[in-house]
Amino acid sequence: MQGANELAAEVARRRLDIAIVGIPKTIDNDLLWTDRSFGFATAVGEGRRVLNGAHAEAISAWNGVGLVKLMGRYSGFIAAHAALASSDVNFCLVPEAPFEMDGPSGLLATLDRRLDRRRHALIVVAEGAGQHLIEDDTVHLDRSGNRKLADIGTWLRDRIARHFEATGRIGTIKYLDPSYTIRSLPANAFDSEFCVLLAQQAVHTAMAGRTACCVTSWNGRFVVVPLSLMVQGRRQIDPHSEEWQRVLMAGQPALG
């Protein structure tokens, strides 16, 4: 959307008769003024399938831990909604709800209590969660200027393994990272239909003479939003919202 906004500005500067109309395409579902972006439903559906497999692996071993990393650099919508769809997730870790590893209410102690009680656990972590836990003061940027994140998935896997070794717990950790498998999937029927509707609305918008805007679904209706508003921030989970409370009620403990 930032690129489309800059392109629209350049088109306007050159006084060209070109309409720039965007559609919300991101599996992270993190665009402002958008209820749902194209690709999100497909990502959640495949995320649930992977979580179901990780759960099967976890319950098949004594003190089995299934650990799945899903995409979500700054917004944990995929992890949260996949956890709700699965209903087997015990720990859902997202960037919007910081957690600690140590202490009586940290992840490790809470995981210990879960394993003592049920002998298996399932953890889903968004890729941008827990970055404050990884000691790396060096900021690396990609070519687009985005910060390169540390791999929280492998870090958690190794940290839990060291904890098991230190406490003498016999257990297994099965780690799955389906991120690029999910990105390469064809859209499911729900997303395919949604994309057609977005494309139709985008054409109508352009033919009506509008430009520098994005067609989105907001409160159940298709609306046209200026690109300058779309790029003012990022949509994230509100930790105090009903949406996150549903995740907590599904079994997610409070982590200090």
Number of C-alpha atoms within 10 A of each C-alpha: 19 12 10 18 23 14 14 21 14 12 17 15 9 9 9 10 10 14 19 20 25 22 20 24 18 15 21 26 25 26 22 19 20 22 16 24 22 23 25 22 23 22 30 25 18 20 28 23 15 21 29 20 14 27 24 16 19 23 17 13 14 14 23 24 27 27 26 28 27 31 24 22 17 19 25 27 27 29 31 27 23 26 28 20 17 19 15 20 27 21 25 25 24 27 22 18 17 15 19 15 19 13 12 12 16 16 21 19 16 20 23 18 12 15 18 11 10 12 19 26 23 26 23 27 27 25 27 25 27 24 15 14 15 13 8 9 7 6 10 11 11 8 6 6 8 10 12 12 15 20 15 19 23 16 14 19 17 13 14 19 16 12 14 17 12 9 9 9 13 11 17 18 21 15 19 18 18 15 17 10 10 21 16 9 12 11 19 16 11 13 19 16 12 18 19 11 14 23 15 12 20 24 14 13 20 16 11 10 10 18 23 24 25 29 26 27 21 15 11 10 9 15 15 22 20 16 23 15 13 20 15 11 10 13 18 17 19 13 14 9 9 11 14 19 13 14 22 18 10 17 16 18 17 13 20 14
